[in-house]
């Protein structure tokens, strides 16, 4: 959910918003007979949300509650060469009102809305550590960087059982048999 634009879509006067949207990602009807799905805050979040799903023949409804991903939990992050960086994304088209929360990778690489910290490509230091790119591009290398223990990861995991960084595979990724899976995803006002 957001105003990130897309092919042939115009952006607002001060540019498109950063692509930090709250994400529900799914592959429906995969070749293994499952629907694979996850929720991701790898780039950040824009809206709090709640997901319910029924998996297979089980009658219970599983829930993913991310309703608390709001402005008051968006942290600051100590980042090499930048210091203590607020991860709040502020909408310059709307009087600098809160629009979401950047991940550390996103705050270092998305220049939308005049973000002063976006001075890097994902493979440059220090972004490479936070983006799992360049020298940190494989899972084992990425796990040696700050991602597993950073403040942003702690906040996401405390408020939502979802991916907080690229190889955060301990949470988030799930599968259910295709023929019996039902999903309900609700997004809320931030």
Secondary structure, 3 states (H helix, E strand, C coil): CCCCCECCECCCCCCCCCCCCCEEEEECCCCCCEEEEEEECCCEECCCEEEEEECCCCCCCEEEEECCCCHHHCCEEEECCCEEEECEEEEHHHCCEEEEEECHHHHHHCCHHHCCCCCCCCCCCCHHHHHCCHHHCCHHHHCCCCHHHCHHHHHHHHHCCCECCCCCCCCCCEEEEHHHCEEEEEECCC
